[in-house]
Amino acid sequence: MRYLFWLLLLFAAAVVVTIGAHSPAYVMFVYPPYRVDMSLTLFICMMLLAMFVGYGVSAS
């Protein structure tokens, strides 16, 4: 039963990511004369990766 719950949770997360990936939103960083545009989905993935890496570095 526990494995079924985790499997359903994994599928629900995949659906949320798929729906969120089709968002037309973007993030723009401006530091004159430079400008960086990226999708909101990529920005969120990069922030999550940075959080996990930071946690891993601080835990060791």
PQR file with spaces between the fields and no chain letter, atoms N, CA, C, O and H, PARSE charges and radii, in Angstrom:
ATOM       1  N    MET     1       0.824   -1.187    0.000 -0.4000 1.5000
ATOM       2  CA   MET     1       0.000    0.000    0.000 -0.0000 2.0000
ATOM       3  C    MET     1       0.875    1.260    0.000  0.5500 1.7000
ATOM       4  O    MET     1       0.557    2.254   -0.653 -0.5500 1.4000
ATOM       5  N    ARG     2       1.973    1.194    0.741 -0.4000 1.5000
ATOM       6  CA   ARG     2       2.861    2.343    0.829 -0.0000 2.0000
ATOM       7  C    ARG     2       3.489    2.644   -0.535  0.5500 1.7000
ATOM       8  O    ARG     2       3.628    3.805   -0.919 -0.5500 1.4000
ATOM       9  H    ARG     2       2.231    0.386    1.272  0.4000 1.0000
ATOM      10  N    TYR     3       3.866    1.585   -1.265 -0.4000 1.5000
ATOM      11  CA   TYR     3       4.464    1.781   -2.585 -0.0000 2.0000
ATOM      12  C    TYR     3       3.462    2.379   -3.570  0.5500 1.7000
ATOM      13  O    TYR     3       3.834    3.179   -4.428 -0.5500 1.4000
ATOM      14  H    TYR     3       3.752    0.641   -0.953  0.4000 1.0000
ATOM      15  N    LEU     4       2.219    1.998   -3.451 -0.4000 1.5000
ATOM      16  CA   LEU     4       1.175    2.562   -4.309 -0.0000 2.0000
ATOM      17  C    LEU     4       1.016    4.052   -4.038  0.5500 1.7000
ATOM      18  O    LEU     4       0.848    4.835   -4.973 -0.5500 1.4000
ATOM      19  H    LEU     4       1.916    1.347   -2.754  0.4000 1.0000
ATOM      20  N    PHE     5       1.067    4.450   -2.782 -0.4000 1.5000
ATOM      21  CA   PHE     5       0.976    5.866   -2.429 -0.0000 2.0000
ATOM      22  C    PHE     5       2.128    6.654   -3.043  0.5500 1.7000
ATOM      23  O    PHE     5       1.908    7.720   -3.619 -0.5500 1.4000
ATOM      24  H    PHE     5       1.204    3.814   -2.022  0.4000 1.0000
ATOM      25  N    TRP     6       3.351    6.146   -2.926 -0.4000 1.5000
ATOM      26  CA   TRP     6       4.511    6.843   -3.477 -0.0000 2.0000
ATOM      27  C    TRP     6       4.463    6.889   -5.002  0.5500 1.7000
ATOM      28  O    TRP     6       4.880    7.876   -5.607 -0.5500 1.4000
ATOM      29  H    TRP     6       3.529    5.281   -2.458  0.4000 1.0000
ATOM      30  N    LEU     7       3.961    5.839   -5.618 -0.4000 1.5000
ATOM      31  CA   LEU     7       3.835    5.810   -7.069 -0.0000 2.0000
ATOM      32  C    LEU     7       2.810    6.845   -7.535  0.5500 1.7000
ATOM      33  O    LEU     7       3.046    7.558   -8.510 -0.5500 1.4000
ATOM      34  H    LEU     7       3.622    5.036   -5.126  0.4000 1.0000
ATOM      35  N    LEU     8       1.690    6.927   -6.850 -0.4000 1.5000
ATOM      36  CA   LEU     8       0.690    7.943   -7.187 -0.0000 2.0000
ATOM      37  C    LEU     8       1.226    9.351   -6.959  0.5500 1.7000
ATOM      38  O    LEU     8       0.945   10.255   -7.746 -0.5500 1.4000
ATOM      39  H    LEU     8       1.498    6.348   -6.057  0.4000 1.0000
ATOM      40  N    LEU     9       1.979    9.541   -5.912 -0.4000 1.5000
ATOM      41  CA   LEU     9       2.584   10.838   -5.640 -0.0000 2.0000
ATOM      42  C    LEU     9       3.589   11.214   -6.730  0.5500 1.7000
ATOM      43  O    LEU     9       3.653   12.371   -7.146 -0.5500 1.4000
ATOM      44  H    LEU     9       2.208    8.807   -5.273  0.4000 1.0000
ATOM      45  N    LEU    10       4.366   10.246   -7.188 -0.4000 1.5000
ATOM      46  CA   LEU    10       5.317   10.482   -8.266 -0.0000 2.0000
ATOM      47  C    LEU    10       4.599   10.854   -9.557  0.5500 1.7000
ATOM      48  O    LEU    10       5.017   11.788  -10.241 -0.5500 1.4000
ATOM      49  H    LEU    10       4.314    9.306   -6.851  0.4000 1.0000
ATOM      50  N    PHE    11       3.533   10.147   -9.903 -0.4000 1.5000
ATOM      51  CA   PHE    11       2.770   10.476  -11.093 -0.0000 2.0000
ATOM      52  C    PHE    11       2.117   11.855  -10.989  0.5500 1.7000
ATOM      53  O    PHE    11       2.068   12.591  -11.975 -0.5500 1.4000
ATOM      54  H    PHE    11       3.194    9.389   -9.347  0.4000 1.0000
ATOM      55  N    ALA    12       1.621   12.205   -9.818 -0.4000 1.5000
ATOM      56  CA   ALA    12       1.017   13.523   -9.625 -0.0000 2.0000
ATOM      57  C    ALA    12       2.071   14.620   -9.795  0.5500 1.7000
ATOM      58  O    ALA    12       1.789   15.666  -10.379 -0.5500 1.4000
ATOM      59  H    ALA    12       1.660   11.608   -9.018  0.4000 1.0000
ATOM      60  N    ALA    13       3.269   14.387   -9.292 -0.4000 1.5000
ATOM      61  CA   ALA    13       4.346   15.363   -9.461 -0.0000 2.0000
ATOM      62  C    ALA    13       4.718   15.507  -10.931  0.5500 1.7000
ATOM      63  O    ALA    13       5.002   16.612  -11.394 -0.5500 1.4000
ATOM      64  H    ALA    13       3.498   13.538   -8.817  0.4000 1.0000
ATOM      65  N    ALA    14       4.720   14.399  -11.666 -0.4000 1.5000
ATOM      66  CA   ALA    14       5.032   14.454  -13.091 -0.0000 2.0000
ATOM      67  C    ALA    14       3.973   15.254  -13.850  0.5500 1.7000
ATOM      68  O    ALA    14       4.305   16.002  -14.770 -0.5500 1.4000
ATOM      69  H    ALA    14       4.489   13.501  -11.290  0.4000 1.0000
ATOM      70  N    VAL    15       2.727   15.106  -13.481 -0.4000 1.5000
ATOM      71  CA   VAL    15       1.651   15.872  -14.121 -0.0000 2.0000
ATOM      72  C    VAL    15       1.806   17.355  -13.826  0.5500 1.7000
ATOM      73  O    VAL    15       1.642   18.184  -14.721 -0.5500 1.4000
ATOM      74  H    VAL    15       2.457   14.499  -12.734  0.4000 1.0000
ATOM      75  N    VAL    16       2.118   17.697  -12.591 -0.4000 1.5000
ATOM      76  CA   VAL    16       2.292   19.104  -12.219 -0.0000 2.0000
ATOM      77  C    VAL    16       3.464   19.722  -12.977  0.5500 1.7000
ATOM      78  O    VAL    16       3.365   20.854  -13.449 -0.5500 1.4000
ATOM      79  H    VAL    16       2.252   17.023  -11.864  0.4000 1.0000
ATOM      80  N    VAL    17       4.560   19.001  -13.097 -0.4000 1.5000
ATOM      81  CA   VAL    17       5.723   19.510  -13.824 -0.0000 2.0000
ATOM      82  C    VAL    17       5.397   19.684  -15.300  0.5500 1.7000
ATOM      83  O    VAL    17       5.799   20.674  -15.911 -0.5500 1.4000
ATOM      84  H    VAL    17       4.642   18.081  -12.713  0.4000 1.0000
ATOM      85  N    THR    18       4.680   18.740  -15.873 -0.4000 1.5000
ATOM      86  CA   THR    18       4.313   18.830  -17.293 -0.0000 2.0000
ATOM      87  C    THR    18       3.399   20.013  -17.554  0.5500 1.7000
ATOM      88  O    THR    18       3.588   20.739  -18.530 -0.5500 1.4000
ATOM      89  H    THR    18       4.354   17.936  -15.377  0.4000 1.0000
ATOM      90  N    ILE    19       2.425   20.212  -16.706 -0.4000 1.5000
ATOM      91  CA   ILE    19       1.517   21.355  -16.879 -0.0000 2.0000
ATOM      92  C    ILE    19       2.269   22.660  -16.671  0.5500 1.7000
ATOM      93  O    ILE    19       2.051   23.625  -17.403 -0.5500 1.4000
ATOM      94  H    ILE    19       2.271   19.622  -15.913  0.4000 1.0000
ATOM      95  N    GLY    20       3.146   22.699  -15.686 -0.4000 1.5000
ATOM      96  CA   GLY    20       3.917   23.908  -15.420 -0.0000 2.0000
ATOM      97  C    GLY    20       4.933   24.228  -16.498  0.5500 1.7000
ATOM      98  O    GLY    20       5.302   25.389  -16.678 -0.5500 1.4000
ATOM      99  H    GLY    20       3.323   21.915  -15.091  0.4000 1.0000
ATOM     100  N    ALA    21       5.391   23.212  -17.219 -0.4000 1.5000
ATOM     101  CA   ALA    21       6.392   23.418  -18.262 -0.0000 2.0000
ATOM     102  C    ALA    21       5.819   24.144  -19.470  0.5500 1.7000
ATOM     103  O    ALA    21       6.572   24.716  -20.257 -0.5500 1.4000
ATOM     104  H    ALA    21       5.091   22.269  -17.073  0.4000 1.0000
ATOM     105  N    HIS    22       4.518   24.131  -19.628 -0.4000 1.5000
ATOM     106  CA   HIS    22       3.897   24.795  -20.770 -0.0000 2.0000
ATOM     107  C    HIS    22       3.522   26.243  -20.454  0.5500 1.7000
ATOM     108  O    HIS    22       2.781   26.875  -21.207 -0.5500 1.4000
ATOM     109  H    HIS    22       3.905   23.666  -18.989  0.4000 1.0000
ATOM     110  N    SER    23       4.023   26.749  -19.370 -0.4000 1.5000
ATOM     111  CA   SER    23       3.743   28.125  -18.979 -0.0000 2.0000
ATOM     112  C    SER    23       4.552   29.097  -19.841  0.5500 1.7000
ATOM     113  O    SER    23       5.743   28.876  -20.055 -0.5500 1.4000
ATOM     114  H    SER    23       4.625   26.235  -18.759  0.4000 1.0000
ATOM     115  N    PRO    24       3.932   30.160  -20.333 -0.5600 1.5000
ATOM     116  CA   PRO    24       4.674   31.128  -21.142  0.2800 2.0000
ATOM     117  C    PRO    24       5.481   32.128  -20.307  0.5500 1.7000
ATOM     118  O    PRO    24       6.086   33.049  -20.856 -0.5500 1.4000
ATOM     119  N    ALA    25       5.489   31.949  -18.998 -0.4000 1.5000
ATOM     120  CA   ALA    25       6.184   32.899  -18.134 -0.0000 2.0000
ATOM     121  C    ALA    25       7.699   32.765  -18.278  0.5500 1.7000
ATOM     122  O    ALA    25       8.212   31.697  -18.612 -0.5500 1.4000
ATOM     123  H    ALA    25       4.997   31.201  -18.553  0.4000 1.0000
ATOM     124  N    TYR    26       8.397   33.856  -18.024 -0.4000 1.5000
ATOM     125  CA   TYR    26       9.846   33.831  -18.078 -0.0000 2.0000
ATOM     126  C    TYR    26      10.409   34.740  -16.997  0.5500 1.7000
ATOM     127  O    TYR    26       9.705   35.573  -16.427 -0.5500 1.4000
ATOM     128  H    TYR    26       7.981   34.724  -17.753  0.4000 1.0000
ATOM     129  N    VAL    27      11.691   34.558  -16.732 -0.4000 1.5000
ATOM     130  CA   VAL    27      12.411   35.354  -15.737 -0.0000 2.0000
ATOM     131  C    VAL    27      13.492   36.120  -16.476  0.5500 1.7000
ATOM     132  O    VAL    27      14.182   35.566  -17.332 -0.5500 1.4000
ATOM     133  H    VAL    27      12.263   33.880  -17.195  0.4000 1.0000
ATOM     134  N    MET    28      13.639   37.398  -16.142 -0.4000 1.5000
ATOM     135  CA   MET    28      14.643   38.216  -16.808 -0.0000 2.0000
ATOM     136  C    MET    28      15.514   38.898  -15.751  0.5500 1.7000
ATOM     137  O    MET    28      15.009   39.563  -14.847 -0.5500 1.4000
ATOM     138  H    MET    28      13.079   37.847  -15.446  0.4000 1.0000
ATOM     139  N    PHE    29      16.811   38.721  -15.881 -0.4000 1.5000
ATOM     140  CA   PHE    29      17.785   39.400  -15.028 -0.0000 2.0000
ATOM     141  C    PHE    29      18.474   40.457  -15.870  0.5500 1.7000
ATOM     142  O    PHE    29      18.951   40.174  -16.969 -0.5500 1.4000
ATOM     143  H    PHE    29      17.221   38.181  -16.616  0.4000 1.0000
ATOM     144  N    VAL    30      18.524   41.679  -15.349 -0.4000 1.5000
ATOM     145  CA   VAL    30      19.138   42.781  -16.089 -0.0000 2.0000
ATOM     146  C    VAL    30      20.247   43.384  -15.246  0.5500 1.7000
ATOM     147  O    VAL    30      20.034   43.812  -14.111 -0.5500 1.4000
ATOM     148  H    VAL    30      18.137   41.909  -14.456  0.4000 1.0000
ATOM     149  N    TYR    31      21.422   43.406  -15.825 -0.4000 1.5000
ATOM     150  CA   TYR    31      22.564   44.101  -15.241 -0.0000 2.0000
ATOM     151  C    TYR    31      23.231   44.812  -16.406  0.5500 1.7000
ATOM     152  O    TYR    31      24.002   44.206  -17.150 -0.5500 1.4000
ATOM     153  H    TYR    31      21.595   43.059  -16.746  0.4000 1.0000
ATOM     154  N    PRO    32      22.932   46.110  -16.569 -0.5600 1.5000
ATOM     155  CA   PRO    32      23.361   46.820  -17.791  0.2800 2.0000
ATOM     156  C    PRO    32      24.850   46.642  -18.058  0.5500 1.7000
ATOM     157  O    PRO    32      25.651   46.795  -17.136 -0.5500 1.4000
ATOM     158  N    PRO    33      25.233   46.335  -19.243 -0.5600 1.5000
ATOM     159  CA   PRO    33      24.492   46.204  -20.501  0.2800 2.0000
ATOM     160  C    PRO    33      24.051   44.773  -20.801  0.5500 1.7000
ATOM     161  O    PRO    33      23.756   44.462  -21.955 -0.5500 1.4000
ATOM     162  N    TYR    34      23.996   43.892  -19.795 -0.4000 1.5000
ATOM     163  CA   TYR    34      23.659   42.491  -20.020 -0.0000 2.0000
ATOM     164  C    TYR    34      22.202   42.220  -19.649  0.5500 1.7000
ATOM     165  O    TYR    34      21.625   42.887  -18.790 -0.5500 1.4000
ATOM     166  H    TYR    34      24.236   44.145  -18.858  0.4000 1.0000
ATOM     167  N    ARG    35      21.625   41.220  -20.322 -0.4000 1.5000
ATOM     168  CA   ARG    35      20.269   40.791  -20.018 -0.0000 2.0000
ATOM     169  C    ARG    35      20.197   39.278  -20.215  0.5500 1.7000
ATOM     170  O    ARG    35      20.627   38.760  -21.246 -0.5500 1.4000
ATOM     171  H    ARG    35      22.094   40.678  -21.020  0.4000 1.0000
ATOM     172  N    VAL    36      19.658   38.580  -19.236 -0.4000 1.5000
ATOM     173  CA   VAL    36      19.519   37.129  -19.303 -0.0000 2.0000
ATOM     174  C    VAL    36      18.042   36.787  -19.194  0.5500 1.7000
ATOM     175  O    VAL    36      17.394   37.132  -18.206 -0.5500 1.4000
ATOM     176  H    VAL    36      19.308   39.000  -18.399  0.4000 1.0000
ATOM     177  N    ASP    37      17.501   36.105  -20.214 -0.4000 1.5000
ATOM     178  CA   ASP    37      16.120   35.638  -20.208 -0.0000 2.0000
ATOM     179  C    ASP    37      16.127   34.122  -20.111  0.5500 1.7000
ATOM     180  O    ASP    37      16.897   33.454  -20.800 -0.5500 1.4000
ATOM     181  H    ASP    37      18.027   35.825  -21.017  0.4000 1.0000
ATOM     182  N    MET    38      15.270   33.581  -19.256 -0.4000 1.5000
ATOM     183  CA   MET    38      15.118   32.130  -19.171 -0.0000 2.0000
ATOM     184  C    MET    38      13.677   31.816  -18.794  0.5500 1.7000
ATOM     185  O    MET    38      12.970   32.655  -18.235 -0.5500 1.4000
ATOM     186  H    MET    38      14.644   34.124  -18.696  0.4000 1.0000
ATOM     187  N    SER    39      13.259   30.615  -19.102 -0.4000 1.5000
ATOM     188  CA   SER    39      11.892   30.221  -18.782 -0.0000 2.0000
ATOM     189  C    SER    39      11.743   30.070  -17.267  0.5500 1.7000
ATOM     190  O    SER    39      12.713   29.813  -16.553 -0.5500 1.4000
ATOM     191  H    SER    39      13.834   29.933  -19.556  0.4000 1.0000
ATOM     192  N    LEU    40      10.530   30.232  -16.807 -0.4000 1.5000
ATOM     193  CA   LEU    40      10.260   30.096  -15.380 -0.0000 2.0000
ATOM     194  C    LEU    40      10.534   28.673  -14.913  0.5500 1.7000
ATOM     195  O    LEU    40      11.011   28.464  -13.798 -0.5500 1.4000
ATOM     196  H    LEU    40       9.743   30.440  -17.388  0.4000 1.0000
ATOM     197  N    THR    41      10.235   27.699  -15.757 -0.4000 1.5000
ATOM     198  CA   THR    41      10.475   26.297  -15.407 -0.0000 2.0000
ATOM     199  C    THR    41      11.963   26.026  -15.211  0.5500 1.7000
ATOM     200  O    THR    41      12.355   25.367  -14.247 -0.5500 1.4000
ATOM     201  H    THR    41       9.847   27.868  -16.664  0.4000 1.0000
ATOM     202  N    LEU    42      12.792   26.533  -16.123 -0.4000 1.5000
ATOM     203  CA   LEU    42      14.238   26.363  -15.980 -0.0000 2.0000
ATOM     204  C    LEU    42      14.746   27.060  -14.727  0.5500 1.7000
ATOM     205  O    LEU    42      15.603   26.520  -14.027 -0.5500 1.4000
ATOM     206  H    LEU    42      12.473   27.068  -16.905  0.4000 1.0000
ATOM     207  N    PHE    43      14.236   28.240  -14.435 -0.4000 1.5000
ATOM     208  CA   PHE    43      14.653   28.984  -13.243 -0.0000 2.0000
ATOM     209  C    PHE    43      14.321   28.206  -11.970  0.5500 1.7000
ATOM     210  O    PHE    43      15.147   28.120  -11.061 -0.5500 1.4000
ATOM     211  H    PHE    43      13.540   28.679  -15.003  0.4000 1.0000
ATOM     212  N    ILE    44      13.119   27.642  -11.904 -0.4000 1.5000
ATOM     213  CA   ILE    44      12.710   26.879  -10.722 -0.0000 2.0000
ATOM     214  C    ILE    44      13.571   25.631  -10.573  0.5500 1.7000
ATOM     215  O    ILE    44      13.983   25.293   -9.464 -0.5500 1.4000
ATOM     216  H    ILE    44      12.448   27.712  -12.643  0.4000 1.0000
ATOM     217  N    CYS    45      13.851   24.937  -11.691 -0.4000 1.5000
ATOM     218  CA   CYS    45      14.713   23.753  -11.637 -0.0000 2.0000
ATOM     219  C    CYS    45      16.118   24.118  -11.164  0.5500 1.7000
ATOM     220  O    CYS    45      16.711   23.390  -10.368 -0.5500 1.4000
ATOM     221  H    CYS    45      13.516   25.212  -12.593  0.4000 1.0000
ATOM     222  N    MET    46      16.647   25.228  -11.643 -0.4000 1.5000
ATOM     223  CA   MET    46      17.979   25.655  -11.225 -0.0000 2.0000
ATOM     224  C    MET    46      18.006   26.046   -9.747  0.5500 1.7000
ATOM     225  O    MET    46      18.987   25.777   -9.054 -0.5500 1.4000
ATOM     226  H    MET    46      16.165   25.819  -12.289  0.4000 1.0000
ATOM     227  N    MET    47      16.950   26.668   -9.269 -0.4000 1.5000
ATOM     228  CA   MET    47      16.893   27.038   -7.856 -0.0000 2.0000
ATOM     229  C    MET    47      16.795   25.802   -6.965  0.5500 1.7000
ATOM     230  O    MET    47      17.423   25.749   -5.907 -0.5500 1.4000
ATOM     231  H    MET    47      16.153   26.887   -9.832  0.4000 1.0000
ATOM     232  N    LEU    48      16.003   24.799   -7.390 -0.4000 1.5000
ATOM     233  CA   LEU    48      15.920   23.553   -6.627 -0.0000 2.0000
ATOM     234  C    LEU    48      17.266   22.831   -6.613  0.5500 1.7000
ATOM     235  O    LEU    48      17.679   22.310   -5.577 -0.5500 1.4000
ATOM     236  H    LEU    48      15.493   24.842   -8.249  0.4000 1.0000
ATOM     237  N    LEU    49      17.943   22.799   -7.747 -0.4000 1.5000
ATOM     238  CA   LEU    49      19.261   22.177   -7.813 -0.0000 2.0000
ATOM     239  C    LEU    49      20.245   22.903   -6.899  0.5500 1.7000
ATOM     240  O    LEU    49      21.020   22.263   -6.190 -0.5500 1.4000
ATOM     241  H    LEU    49      17.607   23.223   -8.589  0.4000 1.0000
ATOM     242  N    ALA    50      20.216   24.235   -6.912 -0.4000 1.5000
ATOM     243  CA   ALA    50      21.101   25.013   -6.045 -0.0000 2.0000
ATOM     244  C    ALA    50      20.789   24.742   -4.569  0.5500 1.7000
ATOM     245  O    ALA    50      21.700   24.685   -3.743 -0.5500 1.4000
ATOM     246  H    ALA    50      19.586   24.755   -7.489  0.4000 1.0000
ATOM     247  N    MET    51      19.511   24.576   -4.240 -0.4000 1.5000
ATOM     248  CA   MET    51      19.126   24.297   -2.862 -0.0000 2.0000
ATOM     249  C    MET    51      19.664   22.933   -2.422  0.5500 1.7000
ATOM     250  O    MET    51      20.207   22.802   -1.325 -0.5500 1.4000
ATOM     251  H    MET    51      18.771   24.622   -4.911  0.4000 1.0000
ATOM     252  N    PHE    52      19.510   21.906   -3.291 -0.4000 1.5000
ATOM     253  CA   PHE    52      19.994   20.577   -2.940 -0.0000 2.0000
ATOM     254  C    PHE    52      21.513   20.539   -2.848  0.5500 1.7000
ATOM     255  O    PHE    52      22.059   19.889   -1.957 -0.5500 1.4000
ATOM     256  H    PHE    52      19.069   22.013   -4.182  0.4000 1.0000
ATOM     257  N    VAL    53      22.201   21.221   -3.748 -0.4000 1.5000
ATOM     258  CA   VAL    53      23.660   21.270   -3.693 -0.0000 2.0000
ATOM     259  C    VAL    53      24.115   22.003   -2.440  0.5500 1.7000
ATOM     260  O    VAL    53      25.041   21.555   -1.764 -0.5500 1.4000
ATOM     261  H    VAL    53      21.757   21.750   -4.472  0.4000 1.0000
ATOM     262  N    GLY    54      23.479   23.123   -2.123 -0.4000 1.5000
ATOM     263  CA   GLY    54      23.828   23.862   -0.908 -0.0000 2.0000
ATOM     264  C    GLY    54      23.595   23.058    0.350  0.5500 1.7000
ATOM     265  O    GLY    54      24.392   23.097    1.287 -0.5500 1.4000
ATOM     266  H    GLY    54      22.727   23.488   -2.672  0.4000 1.0000
ATOM     267  N    TYR    55      22.484   22.320    0.361 -0.4000 1.5000
ATOM     268  CA   TYR    55      22.202   21.460    1.519 -0.0000 2.0000
ATOM     269  C    TYR    55      23.243   20.347    1.625  0.5500 1.7000
ATOM     270  O    TYR    55      23.717   20.028    2.715 -0.5500 1.4000
ATOM     271  H    TYR    55      21.837   22.288   -0.401  0.4000 1.0000
ATOM     272  N    GLY    56      23.596   19.758    0.470 -0.4000 1.5000
ATOM     273  CA   GLY    56      24.594   18.697    0.473 -0.0000 2.0000
ATOM     274  C    GLY    56      25.955   19.183    0.928  0.5500 1.7000
ATOM     275  O    GLY    56      26.660   18.473    1.645 -0.5500 1.4000
ATOM     276  H    GLY    56      23.211   20.017   -0.416  0.4000 1.0000
ATOM     277  N    VAL    57      26.333   20.384    0.522 -0.4000 1.5000
ATOM     278  CA   VAL    57      27.635   20.936    0.927 -0.0000 2.0000
ATOM     279  C    VAL    57      27.634   21.275    2.406  0.5500 1.7000
ATOM     280  O    VAL    57      28.622   21.028    3.099 -0.5500 1.4000
ATOM     281  H    VAL    57      25.761   20.961   -0.061  0.4000 1.0000
ATOM     282  N    SER    58      26.538   21.838    2.900 -0.4000 1.5000
ATOM     283  CA   SER    58      26.506   22.238    4.314 -0.0000 2.0000
ATOM     284  C    SER    58      26.357   21.024    5.233  0.5500 1.7000
ATOM     285  O    SER    58      26.771   21.082    6.391 -0.5500 1.4000
ATOM     286  H    SER    58      25.736   22.038    2.338  0.4000 1.0000
ATOM     287  N    ALA    59      25.776   19.929    4.740 -0.4000 1.5000
ATOM     288  CA   ALA    59      25.586   18.740    5.578 -0.0000 2.0000
ATOM     289  C    ALA    59      26.868   17.919    5.721  0.5500 1.7000
ATOM     290  O    ALA    59      27.010   17.129    6.655 -0.5500 1.4000
ATOM     291  H    ALA    59      25.440   19.882    3.800  0.4000 1.0000
ATOM     292  N    SER    60      27.788   18.114    4.794 -0.4000 1.5000
ATOM     293  CA   SER    60      29.007   17.283    4.859 -0.0000 2.0000
ATOM     294  C    SER    60      30.140   17.969    5.581  0.5500 1.7000
ATOM     295  O    SER    60      31.223   17.398    5.714 -0.5500 1.4000
ATOM     296  H    SER    60      27.673   18.756    4.035  0.4000 1.0000
